[in-house]
Each structure stands twice: as C-alpha cells, then as structure tokens.
C-alpha cells in the first residue's frame, strides 16, 4: 500500500501527514478529535502554552487508553473464568449421563 499525503488541522495549523491509502478518513477523524480535545482543555484550564496543551492532552489520551486496556483485560479474564466454569459444568453433566 502506498502512503497518501493528508492535510489536517490542529490548533488552527495545517499539517500534511503521510497516511496509508484507505485510512485518510480515520486520520482526519482522529485529528479532529485531537483538535477538539486541545480546544476543550484550553477553554477549561485557560492554558495558552501550546506545548503544555499538547503534553496534557497526550497524557489524558494515554490515561484513557490505559484505563480501557485495563478494563478490557478484566473483561477478558471474567469471560475466560466463565468459560472455564461452564466447561467444568458440562464435563460434570456428561459424566453423570446414563449409558444407552
């Protein structure tokens, strides 16, 4: 796959970013989300320093990602435990089946 140059807007600045073909819309959506988060943080905190805004927004996103991964792992563990319980029940039920 070839890369495509995609123009995005972040904090009022245009940036050209290389992107795999077919992923342009996803990149634009991600850039729009990032830009919105930056603006919301600036409004909420009154931080005007671009570097600080970028760092804090990046940290917030990483924290969200970490929390989501942790929640996903907990859910996977619960599912695995439930499958094991069902498997045990099924094995016990099959042991007590009368022979025909």
C-alpha positions, 0 to 999 in steps of 0.5 A: 500500500502506498502512503497518501499525503493528508492535510489536517488541522490542529490548533488552527495549523495545517499539517500534511501527514503521510497516511496509508491509502484507505485510512485518510478518513480515520486520520482526519477523524482522529485529528479532529478529535485531537483538535477538539480535545486541545480546544476543550482543555484550553477553554477549561484550564485557560492554558495558552502554552501550546506545548503544555496543551499538547503534553496534557492532552497526550497524557489524558489520551494515554490515561484513557487508553490505559484505563480501557486496556485495563478494563478490557483485560478484566473483561477478558479474564471474567469471560475466560473464568466463565468459560472455564466454569461452564466447561467444568459444568458440562464435563460434570453433566456428561459424566453423570449421563446414563449409558444407552 
